C-alpha cells in the first residue's frame, strides 16, 4: 500500500513538473498538450531510427554476401 502511494505521488509530481515547469522557468510551450505532442514525436523518432538501423544492417549483410570470396568447387573424377 505504501509503495502504491509512493508511485502515485511520483506520477503526480512528474505530471505537475511537466505541466507547470516550463511556465515557471519562462520557457515557451508550457501547456501539457504541447508537451504530449513533443513526447509523441520523440517516440516516433525512436521508431524511425530503429527501423533505419535494422534496414542498414540488412543492406550491409547483403553487400558482405555479394563481395565475399567463394571457394570454387573442383570436380573430382570418379574411378
mmCIF file of the N, C-alpha and C atoms, coordinates in Angstrom:
data_MODEL
# 
_entry.id   MODEL 
# 
loop_
_atom_site.group_PDB 
_atom_site.id 
_atom_site.type_symbol 
_atom_site.label_atom_id 
_atom_site.label_alt_id 
_atom_site.label_comp_id 
_atom_site.label_asym_id 
_atom_site.label_entity_id 
_atom_site.label_seq_id 
_atom_site.pdbx_PDB_ins_code 
_atom_site.Cartn_x 
_atom_site.Cartn_y 
_atom_site.Cartn_z 
_atom_site.occupancy 
_atom_site.B_iso_or_equiv 
_atom_site.pdbx_formal_charge 
_atom_site.auth_seq_id 
_atom_site.auth_comp_id 
_atom_site.auth_asym_id 
_atom_site.auth_atom_id 
_atom_site.pdbx_PDB_model_num 
ATOM 1   N N  . UNK A 1 1  ? 0.822  -1.187  0.000   1.00 0.00 ? 1  UNK A N  1 
ATOM 2   C CA . UNK A 1 1  ? 0.000  0.000   0.000   1.00 0.00 ? 1  UNK A CA 1 
ATOM 3   C C  . UNK A 1 1  ? 0.872  1.261   0.000   1.00 0.00 ? 1  UNK A C  1 
ATOM 4   N N  . UNK A 1 2  ? 1.918  1.180   0.808   1.00 0.00 ? 2  UNK A N  1 
ATOM 5   C CA . UNK A 1 2  ? 2.818  2.320   0.915   1.00 0.00 ? 2  UNK A CA 1 
ATOM 6   C C  . UNK A 1 2  ? 3.550  2.578   -0.407  1.00 0.00 ? 2  UNK A C  1 
ATOM 7   N N  . UNK A 1 3  ? 3.939  1.500   -1.073  1.00 0.00 ? 3  UNK A N  1 
ATOM 8   C CA . UNK A 1 3  ? 4.639  1.627   -2.349  1.00 0.00 ? 3  UNK A CA 1 
ATOM 9   C C  . UNK A 1 3  ? 3.708  2.187   -3.429  1.00 0.00 ? 3  UNK A C  1 
ATOM 10  N N  . UNK A 1 4  ? 2.458  1.794   -3.419  1.00 0.00 ? 4  UNK A N  1 
ATOM 11  C CA . UNK A 1 4  ? 1.491  2.298   -4.390  1.00 0.00 ? 4  UNK A CA 1 
ATOM 12  C C  . UNK A 1 4  ? 1.273  3.795   -4.208  1.00 0.00 ? 4  UNK A C  1 
ATOM 13  N N  . UNK A 1 5  ? 1.214  4.246   -2.970  1.00 0.00 ? 5  UNK A N  1 
ATOM 14  C CA . UNK A 1 5  ? 1.055  5.680   -2.709  1.00 0.00 ? 5  UNK A CA 1 
ATOM 15  C C  . UNK A 1 5  ? 2.291  6.456   -3.151  1.00 0.00 ? 5  UNK A C  1 
ATOM 16  N N  . UNK A 1 6  ? 3.467  5.850   -2.983  1.00 0.00 ? 6  UNK A N  1 
ATOM 17  C CA . UNK A 1 6  ? 4.703  6.489   -3.416  1.00 0.00 ? 6  UNK A CA 1 
ATOM 18  C C  . UNK A 1 6  ? 4.738  6.629   -4.939  1.00 0.00 ? 6  UNK A C  1 
ATOM 19  N N  . UNK A 1 7  ? 4.329  5.579   -5.661  1.00 0.00 ? 7  UNK A N  1 
ATOM 20  C CA . UNK A 1 7  ? 4.267  5.643   -7.124  1.00 0.00 ? 7  UNK A CA 1 
ATOM 21  C C  . UNK A 1 7  ? 3.255  6.683   -7.588  1.00 0.00 ? 7  UNK A C  1 
ATOM 22  N N  . UNK A 1 8  ? 2.117  6.746   -6.926  1.00 0.00 ? 8  UNK A N  1 
ATOM 23  C CA . UNK A 1 8  ? 1.094  7.727   -7.289  1.00 0.00 ? 8  UNK A CA 1 
ATOM 24  C C  . UNK A 1 8  ? 1.603  9.149   -7.070  1.00 0.00 ? 8  UNK A C  1 
ATOM 25  N N  . UNK A 1 9  ? 2.271  9.358   -5.961  1.00 0.00 ? 9  UNK A N  1 
ATOM 26  C CA . UNK A 1 9  ? 2.816  10.692  -5.676  1.00 0.00 ? 9  UNK A CA 1 
ATOM 27  C C  . UNK A 1 9  ? 3.905  11.064  -6.675  1.00 0.00 ? 9  UNK A C  1 
ATOM 28  N N  . UNK A 1 10 ? 4.732  10.101  -7.060  1.00 0.00 ? 10 UNK A N  1 
ATOM 29  C CA . UNK A 1 10 ? 5.785  10.368  -8.044  1.00 0.00 ? 10 UNK A CA 1 
ATOM 30  C C  . UNK A 1 10 ? 5.177  10.692  -9.407  1.00 0.00 ? 10 UNK A C  1 
ATOM 31  N N  . UNK A 1 11 ? 4.118  9.996   -9.784  1.00 0.00 ? 11 UNK A N  1 
ATOM 32  C CA . UNK A 1 11 ? 3.455  10.265  -11.055 1.00 0.00 ? 11 UNK A CA 1 
ATOM 33  C C  . UNK A 1 11 ? 2.803  11.639  -11.065 1.00 0.00 ? 11 UNK A C  1 
ATOM 34  N N  . UNK A 1 12 ? 2.153  11.991  -9.983  1.00 0.00 ? 12 UNK A N  1 
ATOM 35  C CA . UNK A 1 12 ? 1.529  13.310  -9.880  1.00 0.00 ? 12 UNK A CA 1 
ATOM 36  C C  . UNK A 1 12 ? 2.592  14.408  -9.914  1.00 0.00 ? 12 UNK A C  1 
ATOM 37  N N  . UNK A 1 13 ? 3.714  14.183  -9.246  1.00 0.00 ? 13 UNK A N  1 
ATOM 38  C CA . UNK A 1 13 ? 4.800  15.176  -9.250  1.00 0.00 ? 13 UNK A CA 1 
ATOM 39  C C  . UNK A 1 13 ? 5.393  15.321  -10.650 1.00 0.00 ? 13 UNK A C  1 
ATOM 40  N N  . UNK A 1 14 ? 5.533  14.208  -11.376 1.00 0.00 ? 14 UNK A N  1 
ATOM 41  C CA . UNK A 1 14 ? 6.057  14.266  -12.737 1.00 0.00 ? 14 UNK A CA 1 
ATOM 42  C C  . UNK A 1 14 ? 5.103  15.024  -13.662 1.00 0.00 ? 14 UNK A C  1 
ATOM 43  N N  . UNK A 1 15 ? 3.815  14.750  -13.559 1.00 0.00 ? 15 UNK A N  1 
ATOM 44  C CA . UNK A 1 15 ? 2.837  15.458  -14.388 1.00 0.00 ? 15 UNK A CA 1 
ATOM 45  C C  . UNK A 1 15 ? 2.783  16.942  -14.036 1.00 0.00 ? 15 UNK A C  1 
ATOM 46  N N  . UNK A 1 16 ? 2.880  17.273  -12.765 1.00 0.00 ? 16 UNK A N  1 
ATOM 47  C CA . UNK A 1 16 ? 2.888  18.677  -12.363 1.00 0.00 ? 16 UNK A CA 1 
ATOM 48  C C  . UNK A 1 16 ? 4.135  19.384  -12.865 1.00 0.00 ? 16 UNK A C  1 
ATOM 49  N N  . UNK A 1 17 ? 5.266  18.718  -12.794 1.00 0.00 ? 17 UNK A N  1 
ATOM 50  C CA . UNK A 1 17 ? 6.510  19.317  -13.293 1.00 0.00 ? 17 UNK A CA 1 
ATOM 51  C C  . UNK A 1 17 ? 6.447  19.499  -14.806 1.00 0.00 ? 17 UNK A C  1 
ATOM 52  N N  . UNK A 1 18 ? 5.848  18.545  -15.507 1.00 0.00 ? 18 UNK A N  1 
ATOM 53  C CA . UNK A 1 18 ? 5.739  18.654  -16.956 1.00 0.00 ? 18 UNK A CA 1 
ATOM 54  C C  . UNK A 1 18 ? 4.757  19.748  -17.362 1.00 0.00 ? 18 UNK A C  1 
ATOM 55  N N  . UNK A 1 19 ? 3.709  19.929  -16.578 1.00 0.00 ? 19 UNK A N  1 
ATOM 56  C CA . UNK A 1 19 ? 2.696  20.908  -16.933 1.00 0.00 ? 19 UNK A CA 1 
ATOM 57  C C  . UNK A 1 19 ? 3.094  22.329  -16.555 1.00 0.00 ? 19 UNK A C  1 
ATOM 58  N N  . UNK A 1 20 ? 3.698  22.499  -15.384 1.00 0.00 ? 20 UNK A N  1 
ATOM 59  C CA . UNK A 1 20 ? 3.962  23.843  -14.885 1.00 0.00 ? 20 UNK A CA 1 
ATOM 60  C C  . UNK A 1 20 ? 5.439  24.226  -14.887 1.00 0.00 ? 20 UNK A C  1 
ATOM 61  N N  . UNK A 1 21 ? 6.324  23.260  -15.090 1.00 0.00 ? 21 UNK A N  1 
ATOM 62  C CA . UNK A 1 21 ? 7.756  23.545  -15.069 1.00 0.00 ? 21 UNK A CA 1 
ATOM 63  C C  . UNK A 1 21 ? 8.216  24.541  -16.120 1.00 0.00 ? 21 UNK A C  1 
ATOM 64  N N  . UNK A 1 22 ? 7.876  24.326  -17.395 1.00 0.00 ? 22 UNK A N  1 
ATOM 65  C CA . UNK A 1 22 ? 8.315  25.289  -18.414 1.00 0.00 ? 22 UNK A CA 1 
ATOM 66  C C  . UNK A 1 22 ? 7.771  26.696  -18.198 1.00 0.00 ? 22 UNK A C  1 
ATOM 67  N N  . UNK A 1 23 ? 6.545  26.801  -17.724 1.00 0.00 ? 23 UNK A N  1 
ATOM 68  C CA . UNK A 1 23 ? 5.963  28.117  -17.479 1.00 0.00 ? 23 UNK A CA 1 
ATOM 69  C C  . UNK A 1 23 ? 6.673  28.812  -16.316 1.00 0.00 ? 23 UNK A C  1 
ATOM 70  N N  . UNK A 1 24 ? 7.043  28.057  -15.303 1.00 0.00 ? 24 UNK A N  1 
ATOM 71  C CA . UNK A 1 24 ? 7.748  28.644  -14.165 1.00 0.00 ? 24 UNK A CA 1 
ATOM 72  C C  . UNK A 1 24 ? 9.158  29.096  -14.538 1.00 0.00 ? 24 UNK A C  1 
ATOM 73  N N  . UNK A 1 25 ? 9.765  28.392  -15.479 1.00 0.00 ? 25 UNK A N  1 
ATOM 74  C CA . UNK A 1 25 ? 11.110 28.744  -15.911 1.00 0.00 ? 25 UNK A CA 1 
ATOM 75  C C  . UNK A 1 25 ? 11.115 29.786  -17.029 1.00 0.00 ? 25 UNK A C  1 
ATOM 76  N N  . UNK A 1 26 ? 9.955  30.130  -17.531 1.00 0.00 ? 26 UNK A N  1 
ATOM 77  C CA . UNK A 1 26 ? 9.860  31.119  -18.593 1.00 0.00 ? 26 UNK A CA 1 
ATOM 78  C C  . UNK A 1 26 ? 10.125 30.559  -19.971 1.00 0.00 ? 26 UNK A C  1 
ATOM 79  N N  . UNK A 1 27 ? 9.997  29.260  -20.130 1.00 0.00 ? 27 UNK A N  1 
ATOM 80  C CA . UNK A 1 27 ? 10.212 28.643  -21.430 1.00 0.00 ? 27 UNK A CA 1 
ATOM 81  C C  . UNK A 1 27 ? 8.908  28.616  -22.224 1.00 0.00 ? 27 UNK A C  1 
ATOM 82  N N  . UNK A 1 28 ? 8.997  28.659  -23.547 1.00 0.00 ? 28 UNK A N  1 
ATOM 83  C CA . UNK A 1 28 ? 7.762  28.589  -24.344 1.00 0.00 ? 28 UNK A CA 1 
ATOM 84  C C  . UNK A 1 28 ? 7.186  27.171  -24.332 1.00 0.00 ? 28 UNK A C  1 
ATOM 85  N N  . UNK A 1 29 ? 5.918  27.061  -24.637 1.00 0.00 ? 29 UNK A N  1 
ATOM 86  C CA . UNK A 1 29 ? 5.265  25.755  -24.721 1.00 0.00 ? 29 UNK A CA 1 
ATOM 87  C C  . UNK A 1 29 ? 4.986  25.142  -23.377 1.00 0.00 ? 29 UNK A C  1 
ATOM 88  N N  . UNK A 1 30 ? 4.424  25.885  -22.471 1.00 0.00 ? 30 UNK A N  1 
ATOM 89  C CA . UNK A 1 30 ? 4.170  25.395  -21.136 1.00 0.00 ? 30 UNK A CA 1 
ATOM 90  C C  . UNK A 1 30 ? 2.908  24.567  -21.008 1.00 0.00 ? 30 UNK A C  1 
ATOM 91  N N  . UNK A 1 31 ? 2.223  24.307  -22.094 1.00 0.00 ? 31 UNK A N  1 
ATOM 92  C CA . UNK A 1 31 ? 0.985  23.542  -21.987 1.00 0.00 ? 31 UNK A CA 1 
ATOM 93  C C  . UNK A 1 31 ? 1.275  22.053  -22.025 1.00 0.00 ? 31 UNK A C  1 
ATOM 94  N N  . UNK A 1 32 ? 0.425  21.292  -21.394 1.00 0.00 ? 32 UNK A N  1 
ATOM 95  C CA . UNK A 1 32 ? 0.590  19.845  -21.362 1.00 0.00 ? 32 UNK A CA 1 
ATOM 96  C C  . UNK A 1 32 ? 0.333  19.244  -22.735 1.00 0.00 ? 32 UNK A C  1 
ATOM 97  N N  . UNK A 1 33 ? -0.549 19.859  -23.527 1.00 0.00 ? 33 UNK A N  1 
ATOM 98  C CA . UNK A 1 33 ? -0.835 19.338  -24.869 1.00 0.00 ? 33 UNK A CA 1 
ATOM 99  C C  . UNK A 1 33 ? 0.399  19.452  -25.756 1.00 0.00 ? 33 UNK A C  1 
ATOM 100 N N  . UNK A 1 34 ? 1.097  20.568  -25.690 1.00 0.00 ? 34 UNK A N  1 
ATOM 101 C CA . UNK A 1 34 ? 2.311  20.729  -26.485 1.00 0.00 ? 34 UNK A CA 1 
ATOM 102 C C  . UNK A 1 34 ? 3.391  19.749  -26.070 1.00 0.00 ? 34 UNK A C  1 
ATOM 103 N N  . UNK A 1 35 ? 3.487  19.504  -24.773 1.00 0.00 ? 35 UNK A N  1 
ATOM 104 C CA . UNK A 1 35 ? 4.468  18.558  -24.273 1.00 0.00 ? 35 UNK A CA 1 
ATOM 105 C C  . UNK A 1 35 ? 4.126  17.133  -24.708 1.00 0.00 ? 35 UNK A C  1 
ATOM 106 N N  . UNK A 1 36 ? 2.855  16.812  -24.740 1.00 0.00 ? 36 UNK A N  1 
ATOM 107 C CA . UNK A 1 36 ? 2.418  15.496  -25.200 1.00 0.00 ? 36 UNK A CA 1 
ATOM 108 C C  . UNK A 1 36 ? 2.793  15.291  -26.657 1.00 0.00 ? 36 UNK A C  1 
ATOM 109 N N  . UNK A 1 37 ? 2.628  16.318  -27.459 1.00 0.00 ? 37 UNK A N  1 
ATOM 110 C CA . UNK A 1 37 ? 2.990  16.220  -28.873 1.00 0.00 ? 37 UNK A CA 1 
ATOM 111 C C  . UNK A 1 37 ? 4.485  15.999  -29.015 1.00 0.00 ? 37 UNK A C  1 
ATOM 112 N N  . UNK A 1 38 ? 5.292  16.700  -28.213 1.00 0.00 ? 38 UNK A N  1 
ATOM 113 C CA . UNK A 1 38 ? 6.740  16.513  -28.281 1.00 0.00 ? 38 UNK A CA 1 
ATOM 114 C C  . UNK A 1 38 ? 7.141  15.102  -27.861 1.00 0.00 ? 38 UNK A C  1 
ATOM 115 N N  . UNK A 1 39 ? 6.508  14.539  -26.841 1.00 0.00 ? 39 UNK A N  1 
ATOM 116 C CA . UNK A 1 39 ? 6.790  13.163  -26.441 1.00 0.00 ? 39 UNK A CA 1 
ATOM 117 C C  . UNK A 1 39 ? 6.431  12.195  -27.557 1.00 0.00 ? 39 UNK A C  1 
ATOM 118 N N  . UNK A 1 40 ? 5.274  12.422  -28.202 1.00 0.00 ? 40 UNK A N  1 
ATOM 119 C CA . UNK A 1 40 ? 4.848  11.557  -29.296 1.00 0.00 ? 40 UNK A CA 1 
ATOM 120 C C  . UNK A 1 40 ? 5.828  11.631  -30.462 1.00 0.00 ? 40 UNK A C  1 
ATOM 121 N N  . UNK A 1 41 ? 6.264  12.833  -30.829 1.00 0.00 ? 41 UNK A N  1 
ATOM 122 C CA . UNK A 1 41 ? 7.213  12.979  -31.926 1.00 0.00 ? 41 UNK A CA 1 
ATOM 123 C C  . UNK A 1 41 ? 8.562  12.350  -31.575 1.00 0.00 ? 41 UNK A C  1 
ATOM 124 N N  . UNK A 1 42 ? 8.970  12.449  -30.333 1.00 0.00 ? 42 UNK A N  1 
ATOM 125 C CA . UNK A 1 42 ? 10.202 11.793  -29.904 1.00 0.00 ? 42 UNK A CA 1 
ATOM 126 C C  . UNK A 1 42 ? 10.099 10.279  -29.991 1.00 0.00 ? 42 UNK A C  1 
ATOM 127 N N  . UNK A 1 43 ? 8.950  9.737   -29.615 1.00 0.00 ? 43 UNK A N  1 
ATOM 128 C CA . UNK A 1 43 ? 8.722  8.297   -29.715 1.00 0.00 ? 43 UNK A CA 1 
ATOM 129 C C  . UNK A 1 43 ? 8.751  7.854   -31.175 1.00 0.00 ? 43 UNK A C  1 
ATOM 130 N N  . UNK A 1 44 ? 8.130  8.640   -32.049 1.00 0.00 ? 44 UNK A N  1 
ATOM 131 C CA . UNK A 1 44 ? 8.158  8.322   -33.478 1.00 0.00 ? 44 UNK A CA 1 
ATOM 132 C C  . UNK A 1 44 ? 9.588  8.360   -34.015 1.00 0.00 ? 44 UNK A C  1 
ATOM 133 N N  . UNK A 1 45 ? 10.390 9.305   -33.540 1.00 0.00 ? 45 UNK A N  1 
ATOM 134 C CA . UNK A 1 45 ? 11.778 9.398   -33.983 1.00 0.00 ? 45 UNK A CA 1 
ATOM 135 C C  . UNK A 1 45 ? 12.567 8.163   -33.551 1.00 0.00 ? 45 UNK A C  1 
ATOM 136 N N  . UNK A 1 46 ? 12.293 7.662   -32.363 1.00 0.00 ? 46 UNK A N  1 
ATOM 137 C CA . UNK A 1 46 ? 12.970 6.446   -31.904 1.00 0.00 ? 46 UNK A CA 1 
ATOM 138 C C  . UNK A 1 46 ? 12.616 5.272   -32.801 1.00 0.00 ? 46 UNK A C  1 
ATOM 139 N N  . UNK A 1 47 ? 11.352 5.162   -33.191 1.00 0.00 ? 47 UNK A N  1 
ATOM 140 C CA . UNK A 1 47 ? 10.920 4.079   -34.071 1.00 0.00 ? 47 UNK A CA 1 
ATOM 141 C C  . UNK A 1 47 ? 11.590 4.199   -35.435 1.00 0.00 ? 47 UNK A C  1 
ATOM 142 N N  . UNK A 1 48 ? 11.654 5.410   -35.982 1.00 0.00 ? 48 UNK A N  1 
ATOM 143 C CA . UNK A 1 48 ? 12.278 5.615   -37.294 1.00 0.00 ? 48 UNK A CA 1 
ATOM 144 C C  . UNK A 1 48 ? 13.755 5.250   -37.247 1.00 0.00 ? 48 UNK A C  1 
ATOM 145 N N  . UNK A 1 49 ? 14.450 5.647   -36.211 1.00 0.00 ? 49 UNK A N  1 
ATOM 146 C CA . UNK A 1 49 ? 15.877 5.335   -36.093 1.00 0.00 ? 49 UNK A CA 1 
ATOM 147 C C  . UNK A 1 49 ? 16.079 3.829   -35.975 1.00 0.00 ? 49 UNK A C  1 
ATOM 148 N N  . UNK A 1 50 ? 15.233 3.148   -35.230 1.00 0.00 ? 50 UNK A N  1 
ATOM 149 C CA . UNK A 1 50 ? 15.366 1.694   -35.087 1.00 0.00 ? 50 UNK A CA 1 
ATOM 150 C C  . UNK A 1 50 ? 15.133 0.996   -36.427 1.00 0.00 ? 50 UNK A C  1 
ATOM 151 N N  . UNK A 1 51 ? 14.144 1.443   -37.178 1.00 0.00 ? 51 UNK A N  1 
ATOM 152 C CA . UNK A 1 51 ? 13.885 0.853   -38.492 1.00 0.00 ? 51 UNK A CA 1 
ATOM 153 C C  . UNK A 1 51 ? 15.032 1.128   -39.461 1.00 0.00 ? 51 UNK A C  1 
ATOM 154 N N  . UNK A 1 52 ? 15.563 2.339   -39.406 1.00 0.00 ? 52 UNK A N  1 
ATOM 155 C CA . UNK A 1 52 ? 16.682 2.694   -40.274 1.00 0.00 ? 52 UNK A CA 1 
ATOM 156 C C  . UNK A 1 52 ? 17.905 1.855   -39.938 1.00 0.00 ? 52 UNK A C  1 
ATOM 157 N N  . UNK A 1 53 ? 18.164 1.668   -38.653 1.00 0.00 ? 53 UNK A N  1 
ATOM 158 C CA . UNK A 1 53 ? 19.308 0.863   -38.239 1.00 0.00 ? 53 UNK A CA 1 
ATOM 159 C C  . UNK A 1 53 ? 19.174 -0.572  -38.737 1.00 0.00 ? 53 UNK A C  1 
ATOM 160 N N  . UNK A 1 54 ? 18.008 -1.164  -38.578 1.00 0.00 ? 54 UNK A N  1 
ATOM 161 C CA . UNK A 1 54 ? 17.835 -2.555  -38.996 1.00 0.00 ? 54 UNK A CA 1 
ATOM 162 C C  . UNK A 1 54 ? 17.909 -2.694  -40.515 1.00 0.00 ? 54 UNK A C  1 
ATOM 163 N N  . UNK A 1 55 ? 17.399 -1.716  -41.257 1.00 0.00 ? 55 UNK A N  1 
ATOM 164 C CA . UNK A 1 55 ? 17.489 -1.811  -42.719 1.00 0.00 ? 55 UNK A CA 1 
ATOM 165 C C  . UNK A 1 55 ? 18.928 -1.630  -43.197 1.00 0.00 ? 55 UNK A C  1 
ATOM 166 N N  . UNK A 1 56 ? 19.686 -0.727  -42.573 1.00 0.00 ? 56 UNK A N  1 
ATOM 167 C CA . UNK A 1 56 ? 21.093 -0.573  -42.945 1.00 0.00 ? 56 UNK A CA 1 
ATOM 168 C C  . UNK A 1 56 ? 21.899 -1.821  -42.608 1.00 0.00 ? 56 UNK A C  1 
ATOM 169 N N  . UNK A 1 57 ? 21.553 -2.470  -41.523 1.00 0.00 ? 57 UNK A N  1 
ATOM 170 C CA . UNK A 1 57 ? 22.229 -3.720  -41.180 1.00 0.00 ? 57 UNK A CA 1 
ATOM 171 C C  . UNK A 1 57 ? 21.931 -4.800  -42.215 1.00 0.00 ? 57 UNK A C  1 
ATOM 172 N N  . UNK A 1 58 ? 20.686 -4.859  -42.674 1.00 0.00 ? 58 UNK A N  1 
ATOM 173 C CA . UNK A 1 58 ? 20.333 -5.822  -43.711 1.00 0.00 ? 58 UNK A CA 1 
ATOM 174 C C  . UNK A 1 58 ? 21.064 -5.558  -45.014 1.00 0.00 ? 58 UNK A C  1 
ATOM 175 N N  . UNK A 1 59 ? 21.177 -4.286  -45.394 1.00 0.00 ? 59 UNK A N  1 
ATOM 176 C CA . UNK A 1 59 ? 21.909 -3.935  -46.614 1.00 0.00 ? 59 UNK A CA 1 
ATOM 177 C C  . UNK A 1 59 ? 23.379 -4.314  -46.463 1.00 0.00 ? 59 UNK A C  1 
ATOM 178 N N  . UNK A 1 60 ? 23.933 -4.084  -45.293 1.00 0.00 ? 60 UNK A N  1 
ATOM 179 C CA . UNK A 1 60 ? 25.338 -4.434  -45.059 1.00 0.00 ? 60 UNK A CA 1 
ATOM 180 C C  . UNK A 1 60 ? 25.556 -5.929  -45.192 1.00 0.00 ? 60 UNK A C  1 
ATOM 181 N N  . UNK A 1 61 ? 24.654 -6.738  -44.645 1.00 0.00 ? 61 UNK A N  1 
ATOM 182 C CA . UNK A 1 61 ? 24.789 -8.181  -44.749 1.00 0.00 ? 61 UNK A CA 1 
ATOM 183 C C  . UNK A 1 61 ? 24.695 -8.651  -46.196 1.00 0.00 ? 61 UNK A C  1 
ATOM 184 N N  . UNK A 1 62 ? 23.804 -8.052  -46.974 1.00 0.00 ? 62 UNK A N  1 
ATOM 185 C CA . UNK A 1 62 ? 23.678 -8.423  -48.385 1.00 0.00 ? 62 UNK A CA 1 
ATOM 186 C C  . UNK A 1 62 ? 24.951 -8.056  -49.140 1.00 0.00 ? 62 UNK A C  1 
ATOM 187 N N  . UNK A 1 63 ? 25.489 -6.868  -48.879 1.00 0.00 ? 63 UNK A N  1 
ATOM 188 C CA . UNK A 1 63 ? 26.722 -6.457  -49.554 1.00 0.00 ? 63 UNK A CA 1 
ATOM 189 C C  . UNK A 1 63 ? 27.898 -7.345  -49.161 1.00 0.00 ? 63 UNK A C  1 
ATOM 190 N N  . UNK A 1 64 ? 27.977 -7.737  -47.902 1.00 0.00 ? 64 UNK A N  1 
ATOM 191 C CA . UNK A 1 64 ? 29.046 -8.645  -47.484 1.00 0.00 ? 64 UNK A CA 1 
ATOM 192 C C  . UNK A 1 64 ? 28.915 -9.994  -48.170 1.00 0.00 ? 64 UNK A C  1 
ATOM 193 N N  . UNK A 1 65 ? 27.688 -10.454 -48.344 1.00 0.00 ? 65 UNK A N  1 
ATOM 194 C CA . UNK A 1 65 ? 27.478 -11.740 -49.006 1.00 0.00 ? 65 UNK A CA 1 
ATOM 195 C C  . UNK A 1 65 ? 27.880 -11.670 -50.476 1.00 0.00 ? 65 UNK A C  1 
ATOM 196 N N  . UNK A 1 66 ? 27.581 -10.556 -51.124 1.00 0.00 ? 66 UNK A N  1 
ATOM 197 C CA . UNK A 1 66 ? 27.936 -10.400 -52.534 1.00 0.00 ? 66 UNK A CA 1 
ATOM 198 C C  . UNK A 1 66 ? 29.439 -10.286 -52.742 1.00 0.00 ? 66 UNK A C  1 
ATOM 199 N N  . UNK A 1 67 ? 30.140 -9.668  -51.807 1.00 0.00 ? 67 UNK A N  1 
ATOM 200 C CA . UNK A 1 67 ? 31.557 -9.399  -52.011 1.00 0.00 ? 67 UNK A CA 1 
ATOM 201 C C  . UNK A 1 67 ? 32.478 -10.454 -51.423 1.00 0.00 ? 67 UNK A C  1 
ATOM 202 N N  . UNK A 1 68 ? 31.967 -11.407 -50.687 1.00 0.00 ? 68 UNK A N  1 
ATOM 203 C CA . UNK A 1 68 ? 32.857 -12.407 -50.105 1.00 0.00 ? 68 UNK A CA 1 
ATOM 204 C C  . UNK A 1 68 ? 33.344 -13.355 -51.187 1.00 0.00 ? 68 UNK A C  1 
ATOM 205 N N  . UNK A 1 69 ? 34.575 -13.819 -51.024 1.00 0.00 ? 69 UNK A N  1 
ATOM 206 C CA . UNK A 1 69 ? 35.155 -14.745 -51.988 1.00 0.00 ? 69 UNK A CA 1 
ATOM 207 C C  . UNK A 1 69 ? 34.625 -16.137 -51.693 1.00 0.00 ? 69 UNK A C  1 
ATOM 208 N N  . UNK A 1 70 ? 34.101 -16.736 -52.721 1.00 0.00 ? 70 UNK A N  1 
ATOM 209 C CA . UNK A 1 70 ? 33.547 -18.070 -52.564 1.00 0.00 ? 70 UNK A CA 1 
ATOM 210 C C  . UNK A 1 70 ? 34.537 -19.087 -53.124 1.00 0.00 ? 70 UNK A C  1 
ATOM 211 N N  . UNK A 1 71 ? 34.638 -20.172 -52.471 1.00 0.00 ? 71 UNK A N  1 
ATOM 212 C CA . UNK A 1 71 ? 35.541 -21.220 -52.928 1.00 0.00 ? 71 UNK A CA 1 
ATOM 213 C C  . UNK A 1 71 ? 34.964 -21.896 -54.158 1.00 0.00 ? 71 UNK A C  1 
ATOM 214 N N  . UNK A 1 72 ? 35.818 -22.067 -55.117 1.00 0.00 ? 72 UNK A N  1 
ATOM 215 C CA . UNK A 1 72 ? 35.371 -22.756 -56.329 1.00 0.00 ? 72 UNK A CA 1 
ATOM 216 C C  . UNK A 1 72 ? 35.489 -24.266 -56.104 1.00 0.00 ? 72 UNK A C  1 
ATOM 217 N N  . UNK A 1 73 ? 34.476 -24.958 -56.480 1.00 0.00 ? 73 UNK A N  1 
ATOM 218 C CA . UNK A 1 73 ? 34.500 -26.395 -56.305 1.00 0.00 ? 73 UNK A CA 1 
ATOM 219 C C  . UNK A 1 73 ? 35.232 -27.032 -57.482 1.00 0.00 ? 73 UNK A C  1 
ATOM 220 N N  . UNK A 1 74 ? 36.009 -28.029 -57.182 1.00 0.00 ? 74 UNK A N  1 
ATOM 221 C CA . UNK A 1 74 ? 36.744 -28.741 -58.220 1.00 0.00 ? 74 UNK A CA 1 
ATOM 222 C C  . UNK A 1 74 ? 36.079 -30.087 -58.445 1.00 0.00 ? 74 UNK A C  1 
ATOM 223 N N  . UNK A 1 75 ? 35.996 -30.456 -59.690 1.00 0.00 ? 75 UNK A N  1 
ATOM 224 C CA . UNK A 1 75 ? 35.412 -31.747 -59.994 1.00 0.00 ? 75 UNK A CA 1 
ATOM 225 C C  . UNK A 1 75 ? 36.476 -32.827 -59.817 1.00 0.00 ? 75 UNK A C  1 
ATOM 226 N N  . UNK A 1 76 ? 36.090 -33.848 -59.124 1.00 0.00 ? 76 UNK A N  1 
ATOM 227 C CA . UNK A 1 76 ? 36.993 -34.970 -58.887 1.00 0.00 ? 76 UNK A CA 1 
ATOM 228 C C  . UNK A 1 76 ? 36.511 -36.126 -59.731 1.00 0.00 ? 76 UNK A C  1 
ATOM 229 N N  . UNK A 1 77 ? 37.367 -36.625 -60.592 1.00 0.00 ? 77 UNK A N  1 
ATOM 230 C CA . UNK A 1 77 ? 36.920 -37.754 -61.440 1.00 0.00 ? 77 UNK A CA 1 
ATOM 231 C C  . UNK A 1 77 ? 36.728 -39.023 -60.612 1.00 0.00 ? 77 UNK A C  1 
ATOM 232 N N  . UNK A 1 78 ? 35.678 -39.707 -60.877 1.00 0.00 ? 78 UNK A N  1 
ATOM 233 C CA . UNK A 1 78 ? 35.385 -40.955 -60.180 1.00 0.00 ? 78 UNK A CA 1 
ATOM 234 C C  . UNK A 1 78 ? 36.054 -42.106 -60.910 1.00 0.00 ? 78 UNK A C  1 
ATOM 235 N N  . UNK A 1 79 ? 36.507 -43.089 -60.233 1.00 0.00 ? 79 UNK A N  1 
ATOM 236 C CA . UNK A 1 79 ? 37.195 -44.223 -60.857 1.00 0.00 ? 79 UNK A CA 1 
ATOM 237 C C  . UNK A 1 79 ? 36.249 -45.346 -61.126 1.00 0.00 ? 79 UNK A C  1 
# 
